Amino acid sequence: MADFHPGYLLNAAIFAGLGILIFVVAFAIIDWITPYALWKEIVEEKNLALAVLVGAMSIGMCIIIAAAVH
């Protein structure tokens, strides 16, 4: 417990917030450049293939962002 500093918790919170913000911006850009509305296609049209693709892209973006922030 002697090695714990409160600044570590603050740093973790800042990097987590930064990662989430970057992910939301990247996802909004991807939604903007696709020729159709992702949310409408997935929720209203029940496009399962698109949902799997967007999920895989989201995981990939999160891995890249986590590596860049770390």
MMTF fields as JSON, N, C-alpha, C and O atoms, coordinates in Angstrom:
{
  "mmtfVersion": "1.0.0",
  "mmtfProducer": "UNKNOWN",
  "numBonds": 279,
  "numAtoms": 280,
  "numGroups": 70,
  "numChains": 1,
  "numModels": 1,
  "chainsPerModel": [1],
  "groupsPerChain": [70],
  "chainIdList": ["A"],
  "bondAtomList": [4, 2, 8, 6, 12, 10, 16, 14, 20, 18, 24, 22, 28, 26, 32, 30, 36, 34, 40, 38, 44, 42, 48, 46, 52, 50, 56, 54, 60, 58, 64, 62, 68, 66, 72, 70, 76, 74, 80, 78, 84, 82, 88, 86, 92, 90, 96, 94, 100, 98, 104, 102, 108, 106, 112, 110, 116, 114, 120, 118, 124, 122, 128, 126, 132, 130, 136, 134, 140, 138, 144, 142, 148, 146, 152, 150, 156, 154, 160, 158, 164, 162, 168, 166, 172, 170, 176, 174, 180, 178, 184, 182, 188, 186, 192, 190, 196, 194, 200, 198, 204, 202, 208, 206, 212, 210, 216, 214, 220, 218, 224, 222, 228, 226, 232, 230, 236, 234, 240, 238, 244, 242, 248, 246, 252, 250, 256, 254, 260, 258, 264, 262, 268, 266, 272, 270, 276, 274],
  "bondOrderList": [1, 1, 1, 1, 1, 1, 1, 1, 1, 1, 1, 1, 1, 1, 1, 1, 1, 1, 1, 1, 1, 1, 1, 1, 1, 1, 1, 1, 1, 1, 1, 1, 1, 1, 1, 1, 1, 1, 1, 1, 1, 1, 1, 1, 1, 1, 1, 1, 1, 1, 1, 1, 1, 1, 1, 1, 1, 1, 1, 1, 1, 1, 1, 1, 1, 1, 1, 1, 1],
  "groupList": [{"groupName": "MET", "atomNameList": ["N", "CA", "C", "O"], "elementList": ["N", "C", "C", "O"], "formalChargeList": [0, 0, 0, 0], "bondAtomList": [1, 0, 2, 1, 3, 2], "bondOrderList": [1, 1, 2], "singleLetterCode": "M", "chemCompType": "L-PEPTIDE LINKING"}, {"groupName": "ALA", "atomNameList": ["N", "CA", "C", "O"], "elementList": ["N", "C", "C", "O"], "formalChargeList": [0, 0, 0, 0], "bondAtomList": [1, 0, 2, 1, 3, 2], "bondOrderList": [1, 1, 2], "singleLetterCode": "A", "chemCompType": "L-PEPTIDE LINKING"}, {"groupName": "ASP", "atomNameList": ["N", "CA", "C", "O"], "elementList": ["N", "C", "C", "O"], "formalChargeList": [0, 0, 0, 0], "bondAtomList": [1, 0, 2, 1, 3, 2], "bondOrderList": [1, 1, 2], "singleLetterCode": "D", "chemCompType": "L-PEPTIDE LINKING"}, {"groupName": "PHE", "atomNameList": ["N", "CA", "C", "O"], "elementList": ["N", "C", "C", "O"], "formalChargeList": [0, 0, 0, 0], "bondAtomList": [1, 0, 2, 1, 3, 2], "bondOrderList": [1, 1, 2], "singleLetterCode": "F", "chemCompType": "L-PEPTIDE LINKING"}, {"groupName": "HIS", "atomNameList": ["N", "CA", "C", "O"], "elementList": ["N", "C", "C", "O"], "formalChargeList": [0, 0, 0, 0], "bondAtomList": [1, 0, 2, 1, 3, 2], "bondOrderList": [1, 1, 2], "singleLetterCode": "H", "chemCompType": "L-PEPTIDE LINKING"}, {"groupName": "PRO", "atomNameList": ["N", "CA", "C", "O"], "elementList": ["N", "C", "C", "O"], "formalChargeList": [0, 0, 0, 0], "bondAtomList": [1, 0, 2, 1, 3, 2], "bondOrderList": [1, 1, 2], "singleLetterCode": "P", "chemCompType": "L-PEPTIDE LINKING"}, {"groupName": "GLY", "atomNameList": ["N", "CA", "C", "O"], "elementList": ["N", "C", "C", "O"], "formalChargeList": [0, 0, 0, 0], "bondAtomList": [1, 0, 2, 1, 3, 2], "bondOrderList": [1, 1, 2], "singleLetterCode": "G", "chemCompType": "PEPTIDE LINKING"}, {"groupName": "TYR", "atomNameList": ["N", "CA", "C", "O"], "elementList": ["N", "C", "C", "O"], "formalChargeList": [0, 0, 0, 0], "bondAtomList": [1, 0, 2, 1, 3, 2], "bondOrderList": [1, 1, 2], "singleLetterCode": "Y", "chemCompType": "L-PEPTIDE LINKING"}, {"groupName": "LEU", "atomNameList": ["N", "CA", "C", "O"], "elementList": ["N", "C", "C", "O"], "formalChargeList": [0, 0, 0, 0], "bondAtomList": [1, 0, 2, 1, 3, 2], "bondOrderList": [1, 1, 2], "singleLetterCode": "L", "chemCompType": "L-PEPTIDE LINKING"}, {"groupName": "ASN", "atomNameList": ["N", "CA", "C", "O"], "elementList": ["N", "C", "C", "O"], "formalChargeList": [0, 0, 0, 0], "bondAtomList": [1, 0, 2, 1, 3, 2], "bondOrderList": [1, 1, 2], "singleLetterCode": "N", "chemCompType": "L-PEPTIDE LINKING"}, {"groupName": "ILE", "atomNameList": ["N", "CA", "C", "O"], "elementList": ["N", "C", "C", "O"], "formalChargeList": [0, 0, 0, 0], "bondAtomList": [1, 0, 2, 1, 3, 2], "bondOrderList": [1, 1, 2], "singleLetterCode": "I", "chemCompType": "L-PEPTIDE LINKING"}, {"groupName": "VAL", "atomNameList": ["N", "CA", "C", "O"], "elementList": ["N", "C", "C", "O"], "formalChargeList": [0, 0, 0, 0], "bondAtomList": [1, 0, 2, 1, 3, 2], "bondOrderList": [1, 1, 2], "singleLetterCode": "V", "chemCompType": "L-PEPTIDE LINKING"}, {"groupName": "TRP", "atomNameList": ["N", "CA", "C", "O"], "elementList": ["N", "C", "C", "O"], "formalChargeList": [0, 0, 0, 0], "bondAtomList": [1, 0, 2, 1, 3, 2], "bondOrderList": [1, 1, 2], "singleLetterCode": "W", "chemCompType": "L-PEPTIDE LINKING"}, {"groupName": "THR", "atomNameList": ["N", "CA", "C", "O"], "elementList": ["N", "C", "C", "O"], "formalChargeList": [0, 0, 0, 0], "bondAtomList": [1, 0, 2, 1, 3, 2], "bondOrderList": [1, 1, 2], "singleLetterCode": "T", "chemCompType": "L-PEPTIDE LINKING"}, {"groupName": "LYS", "atomNameList": ["N", "CA", "C", "O"], "elementList": ["N", "C", "C", "O"], "formalChargeList": [0, 0, 0, 0], "bondAtomList": [1, 0, 2, 1, 3, 2], "bondOrderList": [1, 1, 2], "singleLetterCode": "K", "chemCompType": "L-PEPTIDE LINKING"}, {"groupName": "GLU", "atomNameList": ["N", "CA", "C", "O"], "elementList": ["N", "C", "C", "O"], "formalChargeList": [0, 0, 0, 0], "bondAtomList": [1, 0, 2, 1, 3, 2], "bondOrderList": [1, 1, 2], "singleLetterCode": "E", "chemCompType": "L-PEPTIDE LINKING"}, {"groupName": "SER", "atomNameList": ["N", "CA", "C", "O"], "elementList": ["N", "C", "C", "O"], "formalChargeList": [0, 0, 0, 0], "bondAtomList": [1, 0, 2, 1, 3, 2], "bondOrderList": [1, 1, 2], "singleLetterCode": "S", "chemCompType": "L-PEPTIDE LINKING"}, {"groupName": "CYS", "atomNameList": ["N", "CA", "C", "O"], "elementList": ["N", "C", "C", "O"], "formalChargeList": [0, 0, 0, 0], "bondAtomList": [1, 0, 2, 1, 3, 2], "bondOrderList": [1, 1, 2], "singleLetterCode": "C", "chemCompType": "L-PEPTIDE LINKING"}],
  "groupTypeList": [0, 1, 2, 3, 4, 5, 6, 7, 8, 8, 9, 1, 1, 10, 3, 1, 6, 8, 6, 10, 8, 10, 3, 11, 11, 1, 3, 1, 10, 10, 2, 12, 10, 13, 5, 7, 1, 8, 12, 14, 15, 10, 11, 15, 15, 14, 9, 8, 1, 8, 1, 11, 8, 11, 6, 1, 0, 16, 10, 6, 0, 17, 10, 10, 10, 1, 1, 1, 11, 4],
  "groupIdList": [1, 2, 3, 4, 5, 6, 7, 8, 9, 10, 11, 12, 13, 14, 15, 16, 17, 18, 19, 20, 21, 22, 23, 24, 25, 26, 27, 28, 29, 30, 31, 32, 33, 34, 35, 36, 37, 38, 39, 40, 41, 42, 43, 44, 45, 46, 47, 48, 49, 50, 51, 52, 53, 54, 55, 56, 57, 58, 59, 60, 61, 62, 63, 64, 65, 66, 67, 68, 69, 70],
  "secStructList": [7, 6, 6, 7, 7, 2, 2, 2, 2, 2, 2, 2, 2, 2, 2, 2, 2, 2, 2, 2, 2, 2, 2, 2, 2, 2, 2, 2, 2, 2, 2, 2, 2, 1, 1, 1, 7, 2, 2, 0, 0, 0, 0, 0, 1, 7, 7, 2, 2, 2, 2, 2, 2, 2, 2, 2, 2, 2, 2, 2, 2, 2, 2, 2, 2, 2, 2, 2, 2, 7],
  "xCoordList": [0.808, 0.0, 0.857, 0.356, 2.132, 3.01, 3.257, 3.609, 3.073, 3.326, 2.112, 2.214, 0.976, -0.239, -0.251, -0.019, -0.528, -0.671, -2.038, -2.455, -2.744, -4.064, -3.997, -4.994, -2.858, -2.705, -2.881, -3.296, -2.565, -2.743, -4.222, -4.568, -5.072, -6.505, -7.013, -7.845, -6.513, -6.891, -6.413, -7.154, -5.197, -4.682, -5.524, -5.83, -5.898, -6.723, -8.073, -8.562, -8.673, -9.967, -9.854, -10.726, -8.793, -8.597, -8.393, -8.991, -7.547, -7.302, -8.539, -8.778, -9.33, -10.569, -11.546, -12.154, -11.694, -12.573, -12.107, -12.914, -10.793, -10.234, -10.471, -10.814, -10.292, -10.529, -11.979, -12.263, -12.907, -14.33, -14.685, -15.44, -14.146, -14.407, -13.889, -14.587, -12.684, -12.119, -12.958, -13.192, -13.413, -14.249, -15.559, -15.98, -16.205, -17.483, -17.293, -18.109, -16.229, -15.953, -15.666, -16.172, -14.855, -14.539, -15.798, -15.993, -16.643, -17.875, -18.808, -19.465, -18.873, -19.706, -19.187, -19.979, -17.885, -17.304, -17.641, -17.988, -17.543, -17.882, -19.36, -19.72, -20.214, -21.646, -21.909, -22.8, -21.141, -21.318, -20.881, -21.506, -19.806, -19.3, -19.999, -19.834, -20.776, -21.513, -22.722, -23.279, -23.13, -24.226, -25.617, -26.602, -25.721, -27.013, -26.861, -25.744, -27.97, -27.947, -27.74, -28.588, -26.623, -26.302, -27.363, -27.825, -27.748, -28.696, -30.042, -30.645, -30.506, -31.782, -31.695, -32.62, -30.597, -30.428, -30.369, -30.944, -29.683, -29.512, -30.781, -31.222, -31.369, -32.502, -33.827, -34.585, -34.104, -35.41, -35.473, -36.472, -34.427, -34.429, -33.919, -33.997, -33.403, -32.897, -31.813, -31.838, -30.872, -29.785, -28.686, -27.817, -28.726, -27.806, -26.374, -25.426, -26.215, -24.866, -24.189, -22.998, -24.928, -24.375, -24.052, -23.05, -24.883, -24.627, -23.332, -22.554, -23.1, -21.858, -20.663, -19.626, -20.803, -19.72, -19.398, -18.228, -20.413, -20.192, -19.594, -18.736, -20.027, -19.444, -17.974, -17.167, -17.62, -16.217, -15.384, -14.254, -15.941, -15.231, -15.055, -14.011, -16.065, -15.983, -14.899, -14.125, -14.836, -13.788, -12.414, -11.484, -12.281, -11.002, -10.587, -9.427, -11.539, -11.224, -10.829, -9.9, -11.538, -11.223, -9.83, -9.123, -9.425, -8.082, -7.022, -6.018, -7.239, -6.289, -6.214, -5.122, -7.362, -7.387, -6.713, -5.949, -7.001, -6.386, -4.869, -4.147, -4.382, -2.94, -2.326, -1.218, -3.043, -2.507, -2.523, -1.605, -3.559, -3.658, -2.707, -2.175, -2.505, -1.651, -0.238, 0.658],
  "yCoordList": [-1.192, 0.0, 1.264, 2.361, 1.106, 2.264, 2.857, 4.03, 2.044, 2.516, 3.181, 3.706, 3.165, 3.749, 5.255, 5.739, 5.973, 7.425, 7.79, 7.195, 8.739, 9.134, 9.64, 9.588, 10.116, 10.58, 9.467, 9.716, 8.23, 7.095, 6.917, 6.648, 7.068, 6.938, 8.065, 7.841, 9.258, 10.398, 10.186, 10.457, 9.711, 9.438, 8.387, 8.53, 7.328, 6.284, 6.842, 6.512, 7.679, 8.267, 9.193, 9.194, 9.975, 10.89, 10.112, 10.445, 9.071, 8.289, 7.5, 7.327, 7.017, 6.319, 7.283, 6.944, 8.468, 9.473, 9.886, 10.05, 10.053, 10.408, 9.3, 9.579, 8.051, 6.922, 6.838, 6.587, 7.046, 7.011, 8.154, 7.962, 9.328, 10.478, 10.222, 10.497, 9.705, 9.406, 8.35, 8.45, 7.332, 6.292, 6.864, 6.529, 7.719, 8.3, 9.152, 9.097, 9.93, 10.755, 9.873, 10.138, 8.827, 7.927, 7.212, 7.055, 6.782, 6.11, 7.07, 6.677, 8.32, 9.312, 9.568, 9.746, 9.587, 9.772, 8.589, 8.771, 7.379, 6.196, 6.215, 5.881, 6.6, 6.689, 7.757, 7.6, 8.835, 9.932, 9.535, 9.951, 8.729, 8.408, 7.219, 6.988, 6.462, 5.359, 5.911, 6.936, 5.241, 5.778, 5.602, 6.04, 4.977, 4.765, 5.029, 5.076, 5.199, 5.454, 4.12, 3.231, 3.982, 2.711, 2.337, 1.196, 3.288, 2.981, 2.52, 1.574, 3.186, 2.815, 1.421, 0.621, 1.133, -0.182, -1.297, -2.367, -1.051, -2.102, -2.294, -3.424, -1.2, -1.299, -1.502, -2.414, -0.671, -0.743, -1.833, -2.546, -1.966, -2.948, -4.322, -5.291, -4.412, -5.667, -6.315, -7.52, -5.498, -5.974, -6.565, -5.838, -7.868, -8.543, -8.529, -8.389, -8.672, -8.665, -7.312, -7.257, -6.247, -4.912, -4.721, -4.091, -5.255, -5.151, -5.864, -5.35, -7.027, -7.764, -6.991, -6.9, -6.441, -5.664, -4.424, -4.129, -3.704, -2.503, -2.884, -2.167, -3.99, -4.46, -4.796, -4.452, -5.463, -5.795, -4.532, -4.435, -3.572, -2.312, -1.573, -0.967, -1.619, -0.953, -1.58, -0.865, -2.891, -3.568, -3.217, -2.951, -3.216, -2.852, -1.429, -1.176, -0.491, 0.897, 1.004, 1.735, 0.272, 0.335, -0.205, 0.344, -1.257, -1.814, -0.81, -0.616, -0.178, 0.811, 2.015, 2.49, 2.509, 3.663, 3.323, 4.126, 2.116, 1.712, 1.628, 2.031, 1.114, 1.033, 2.431, 2.684, 3.322, 4.67, 5.479, 6.258, 5.303, 6.056, 5.504, 6.247, 4.204, 3.56, 4.008, 3.592],
  "zCoordList": [0.0, 0.0, 0.0, -0.25, 0.278, 0.332, -1.058, -1.18, -2.103, -3.461, -4.105, -5.214, -3.432, -4.006, -3.774, -2.666, -4.849, -4.784, -5.351, -6.344, -4.76, -5.285, -6.727, -7.448, -7.141, -8.521, -9.537, -10.669, -9.136, -10.051, -10.404, -11.555, -9.417, -9.652, -10.553, -11.432, -10.328, -11.176, -12.609, -13.555, -12.776, -14.123, -14.836, -16.02, -14.111, -14.709, -15.146, -16.227, -14.315, -14.657, -15.86, -16.729, -15.915, -17.052, -18.35, -19.374, -18.312, -19.525, -19.943, -21.138, -18.982, -19.323, -19.995, -21.01, -19.436, -20.047, -21.428, -22.344, -21.573, -22.874, -23.896, -25.045, -23.486, -24.386, -24.819, -25.99, -23.88, -24.22, -25.172, -26.126, -24.913, -25.788, -27.203, -28.18, -27.314, -28.632, -29.346, -30.551, -28.599, -29.205, -29.727, -30.834, -28.951, -29.371, -30.626, -31.546, -30.663, -31.844, -33.065, -34.156, -32.88, -33.997, -34.49, -35.696, -33.567, -33.973, -34.703, -35.667, -34.259, -34.944, -36.36, -37.285, -36.534, -37.87, -38.763, -39.929, -38.226, -39.019, -39.388, -40.517, -38.452, -38.744, -39.801, -40.636, -39.768, -40.728, -42.139, -43.114, -42.263, -43.601, -44.248, -45.446, -43.48, -44.094, -44.839, -44.444, -45.912, -46.726, -46.115, -46.71, -44.949, -44.301, -42.81, -42.295, -42.124, -40.686, -39.964, -40.044, -39.265, -38.607, -37.573, -37.542, -36.734, -35.672, -36.247, -35.739, -37.3, -37.924, -38.536, -38.399, -39.204, -39.833, -38.794, -38.995, -37.697, -36.697, -35.873, -35.667, -35.402, -34.479, -35.211, -34.879, -36.19, -36.843, -37.906, -38.003, -38.695, -39.782, -39.319, -40.074, -38.097, -37.51, -38.378, -38.628, -38.827, -39.666, -38.775, -38.293, -38.561, -37.66, -38.196, -37.424, -39.494, -40.074, -39.853, -39.543, -40.007, -39.771, -38.294, -37.958, -37.417, -35.976, -35.597, -34.793, -36.163, -35.895, -36.446, -35.789, -37.636, -38.237, -37.406, -37.162, -36.975, -36.163, -34.813, -34.297, -34.239, -32.987, -33.134, -32.27, -34.218, -34.468, -34.696, -34.216, -35.425, -35.63, -34.307, -34.067, -33.455, -32.154, -31.286, -30.649, -31.256, -30.478, -31.034, -30.272, -32.349, -32.962, -32.628, -32.305, -32.704, -32.351, -30.887, -30.542, -30.018, -28.585, -28.296, -27.451, -28.973, -28.775, -29.224, -28.538, -30.361, -30.867, -29.929, -29.618, -29.478, -28.582, -27.258, -26.721, -26.725, -25.46, -25.591, -24.679, -26.706, -26.91, -27.068, -26.594, -27.726, -27.921, -26.638, -26.384, -25.825, -24.581, -23.528, -22.704, -23.568, -22.559, -22.771, -22.037]
}
